[in-house]
């Protein structure tokens, strides 16, 4: 049995699709459970039940190189000029499978404990309050650059121990590297990612060497000290890749979730009014805003062994695109999925993924999102959108380029 045809509405390079992909997802779900998309040579999976199951299926992997050489898997090696990006990316736990993933995640978890995150909460709340106070004092501005970006960047940098003077370097490096996660990235995007990978690696190598000489009460020092019961430690490259992963994943999604969320609230004034009237809705609001306009729309996996899905054989060597944004709008799971309901109690969204690659920083992201939401509700109760925001052109990592607001 062959995969279903892809409706023409699914066009990830169309500005209209990027502005609102959710109608196209509905057409995909209605057309079937698995679709072959020739432009990226991937199988698209749009339904919540299938996405959730495949995230946990060990016949899929973020990499195949723990089992197969490129040639055995029917794939070409990446271009040699992309090597700095792949060296950095491929040694992070997000793009590894067991046993390396298990070992690295266990070591990172020793330094990234719930207690560490909990200790950060007062800092997060204080910083969110200060950023919002500055926005209010200015009478408004760009919510992205005033609050959404600086909060999570400062938090993860503080956690890792990045000196304050160096923190402006992080966001441009992260943005350039994350450009490679879009579908079929352009040559200029790849060159920018390679350049950022070289610079970010060199910076972290020096910082790690400094922490070896002078340990501090930060996550980098914790990663240096961490070892398991067999005495295994992170290699220097694993440590560098882990720091980049934590920095990128530790703020990229939170930045986009913040502006996506507020843009959704402005477009649903009844829900914003309910939230302003009852701040106890904040925890549920965080979950609903993550579901309603998902920061990470797509997650890719390689098929390591043949899988049958809805009568279609996904052959070893193929690639699957799990559509988080579509899964989070599946009417089989969510009542009125296109609507925004901040009181939604049953909300099994998969915005933080699932299985062994479930986001290790999910609890920190929730703390940051709740802190900025509360600070804005308390200090800027008359906040309104000042102009139609512009959107970033990417589809996979979904967010706004700006969100002008006024009081």
FITIKE-852001 format. One record per residue (C-alpha): x negated, y negated, z negated. Coordinates in steps of 0.1 Angstrom, whole numbers, padded with zeros to 4 digits, always signed. Example, Ala and Ser with C-alpha at 12.3 -4.5 7.8 and 13.67 -1.06 7.14 Angstrom:
BEGIN
-0123+0045-0078-0137+0011-0071
END
This chain:
BEGIN
+0000+0000+0000-0014-0035+0009-0014-0066-0012+0015-0091-0008+0010-0121+0014+0001-0154-0002+0028-0181+0002+0015-0211+0021+0022-0233-0009-0009-0218-0026-0036-0241-0013-0063-0248-0039-0080-0275-0018-0048-0295-0012-0044-0327-0034-0007-0320-0036-0013-0285-0049-0040-0297-0074-0015-0324-0086+0011-0297-0094+0002-0261-0088+0031-0247-0108+0058-0245-0080+0032-0226-0059+0027-0202-0088+0064-0196-0090+0064-0187-0053+0034-0163-0059+0052-0145-0088+0084-0142-0067+0064-0127-0038+0048-0099-0058+0023-0089-0084-0010-0089-0065-0019-0109-0034-0050-0109-0011-0063-0144-0006-0086-0144+0024-0103-0179+0020-0120-0167-0012-0117-0130-0006-0100-0124-0039-0070-0106-0052-0047-0131-0070-0028-0119-0101+0000-0143-0112+0021-0125-0138+0015-0127-0175+0017-0090-0183-0008-0081-0156-0032-0109-0164-0031-0100-0201-0036-0063-0194-0065-0069-0170-0083-0092-0194-0086-0062-0217-0093-0036-0190-0129-0024-0191-0128-0014-0154-0131-0051-0148-0162-0072-0157-0175-0107-0157-0207-0092-0141-0215-0060-0123-0253-0061-0126-0253-0040-0158-0241-0011-0136-0249-0018-0100-0275-0035-0079-0261-0061-0055-0264-0038-0025-0247-0009-0043-0218-0032-0051-0215-0044-0015-0225-0079-0025-0254-0102-0015-0277-0117-0040-0272-0154-0047-0294-0178-0026-0329-0181-0041-0324-0219-0044-0295-0213-0068-0317-0192-0092-0320-0218-0120-0282-0220-0123-0278-0182-0123-0306-0176-0148-0289-0200-0171-0254-0188-0165-0260-0151-0164-0277-0149-0198-0247-0164-0216-0223-0140-0233-0193-0152-0211-0210-0136-0181-0223-0105-0197-0207-0072-0205-0215-0046-0232-0240-0037-0245-0257-0072-0240-0224-0090-0246-0217-0071-0278-0252-0078-0292-0253-0115-0283-0217-0122-0295-0224-0104-0328-0256-0126-0333-0238-0158-0324-0209-0149-0347-0234-0148-0376-0241-0185-0371-0206-0195-0358-0186-0184-0387-0151-0195-0398-0167-0212-0428-0190-0232-0405-0160-0243-0385-0139-0251-0416-0168-0273-0430-0166-0293-0398-0129-0302-0403-0134-0334-0424-0161-0346-0399-0137-0339-0369-0108-0358-0386-0130-0387-0396-0145-0390-0361-0111-0387-0344-0098-0415-0367-0127-0438-0359-0124-0433-0322-0086-0440-0322-0092-0470-0345-0116-0484-0318-0090-0478-0291-0063-0495-0311-0086-0525-0318-0091-0529-0280-0054-0528-0274-0057-0496-0253-0081-0484-0226-0089-0451-0210-0079-0423-0234-0103-0399-0216-0135-0419-0223-0123-0435-0256-0111-0404-0274-0108-0372-0254-0145-0370-0243-0165-0383-0272-0147-0363-0299-0155-0327-0288-0189-0337-0273-0199-0352-0307-0185-0323-0326-0203-0295-0307-0235-0316-0305-0233-0322-0343-0228-0285-0348-0258-0275-0327-0280-0302-0340-0284-0323-0308-0298-0357-0319-0273-0386-0314-0296-0404-0290-0296-0374-0266-0258-0368-0266-0250-0390-0235-0270-0365-0215-0247-0336-0223-0215-0345-0205-0231-0352-0170-0251-0319-0173-0219-0300-0183-0198-0315-0155-0224-0307-0129-0228-0271-0140-0191-0265-0143-0187-0276-0107-0200-0242-0097-0169-0225-0113-0146-0240-0086-0136-0219-0056-0162-0219-0028-0183-0248-0042-0198-0272-0017-0236-0273-0011-0238-0307-0028-0220-0292-0059-0245-0263-0060-0275-0286-0058-0262-0308-0086-0256-0277-0107-0291-0264-0101-0306-0297-0110-0286-0300-0142-0295-0264-0151-0332-0272-0147-0329-0303-0168-0307-0288-0195-0329-0258-0198-0361-0279-0202-0344-0301-0228-0331-0271-0249-0365-0253-0247-0381-0283-0263-0354-0287-0290-0355-0250-0298-0393-0252-0302-0388-0281-0325-0363-0262-0346-0387-0233-0349-0413-0256-0364-0387-0275-0385-0355-0256-0392-0324-0277-0400-0289-0270-0412-0275-0266-0377-0264-0239-0353-0296-0238-0332-0316-0231-0364-0289-0205-0373-0293-0188-0338-0331-0187-0343-0327-0171-0377-0299-0147-0367-0307-0110-0364-0287-0078-0366-0293-0047-0388-0319-0034-0363-0338-0067-0364-0328-0077-0329-0328-0114-0322-0318-0136-0293-0345-0141-0266-0354-0177-0258-0334-0175-0225-0304-0160-0243-0306-0188-0269-0307-0215-0242-0279-0200-0223-0258-0196-0255-0263-0232-0264-0253-0244-0229-0222-0221-0230-0212-0235-0264-0218-0270-0253-0199-0266-0220-0170-0244-0232-0170-0262-0266-0159-0295-0251-0148-0291-0214-0115-0274-0222-0108-0297-0252-0114-0328-0231-0090-0317-0204-0064-0303-0229-0063-0337-0246-0056-0358-0215-0034-0331-0199-0014-0329-0231-0009-0367-0235+0001-0370-0198+0027-0343-0204+0040-0361-0235+0043-0394-0216+0063-0376-0190+0086-0360-0216+0096-0389-0238+0121-0369-0258+0094-0345-0269+0070-0373-0277+0098-0390-0298+0104-0357-0317+0066-0354-0324+0064-0390-0336+0094-0384-0359+0080-0351-0373+0042-0347-0375+0047-0311-0389+0052-0302-0352+0015-0308-0345+0003-0271-0347+0031-0259-0324+0026-0289-0302-0011-0280-0297-0002-0245-0286+0026-0257-0263+0004-0284-0247-0023-0257-0240+0004-0236-0224+0022-0262-0204-0008-0276-0185-0036-0251-0189-0071-0265-0189-0086-0234-0173-0064-0223-0145-0082-0192-0132-0106-0166-0145-0125-0143-0122-0135-0107-0128-0153-0080-0107-0137-0046-0102-0162-0021-0115-0141+0010-0108-0110+0013-0086-0078+0001-0102-0042+0005-0090-0019-0024-0096+0017-0023-0084+0008+0004-0059-0022-0016-0046-0057-0002-0050-0082-0028-0060-0114-0013-0048-0147-0013-0066-0167-0043-0055-0137-0066-0050-0130-0097-0071-0099-0105-0090-0086-0140-0098-0065-0140-0129-0042-0170-0127-0039-0183-0163-0018-0213-0153+0007-0190-0136+0008-0165-0164+0015-0193-0189+0046-0203-0168+0059-0168-0163+0097-0168-0171+0094-0131-0181+0076-0143-0212+0085-0180-0217+0120-0195-0218+0122-0225-0195+0085-0223-0187+0084-0255-0167+0098-0274-0196+0078-0288-0225+0092-0276-0259+0070-0286-0289+0092-0265-0312+0085-0233-0292+0079-0206-0318+0070-0176-0296+0041-0188-0275+0017-0160-0265-0002-0182-0240-0036-0170-0227-0053-0203-0224-0082-0190-0246-0084-0157-0226-0081-0123-0243-0101-0091-0249-0139-0092-0256-0142-0126-0239-0116-0143-0261-0129-0178-0267-0152-0178-0297-0145-0215-0303-0107-0213-0302-0103-0223-0338-0126-0253-0334-0107-0264-0303-0074-0262-0322-0089-0283-0350-0101-0310-0326-0068-0311-0306-0048-0314-0338-0071-0341-0353-0069-0364-0322-0032-0358-0319-0026-0368-0356-0049-0398-0354-0031-0411-0323+0004-0405-0338-0006-0422-0370-0026-0452-0357-0010-0457-0323+0027-0450-0327+0036-0472-0297+0010-0457-0274+0022-0456-0238+0007-0449-0204-0005-0481-0187-0009-0468-0151-0006-0436-0131-0037-0416-0139-0061-0402-0112-0068-0365-0112-0101-0346-0109-0102-0329-0075-0111-0294-0090-0084-0267-0094-0100-0241-0116-0110-0266-0144-0079-0288-0145-0080-0323-0159-0076-0360-0153-0103-0384-0142-0088-0411-0164-0057-0418-0185-0051-0455-0189-0031-0463-0221-0018-0494-0238-0001-0501-0272
END
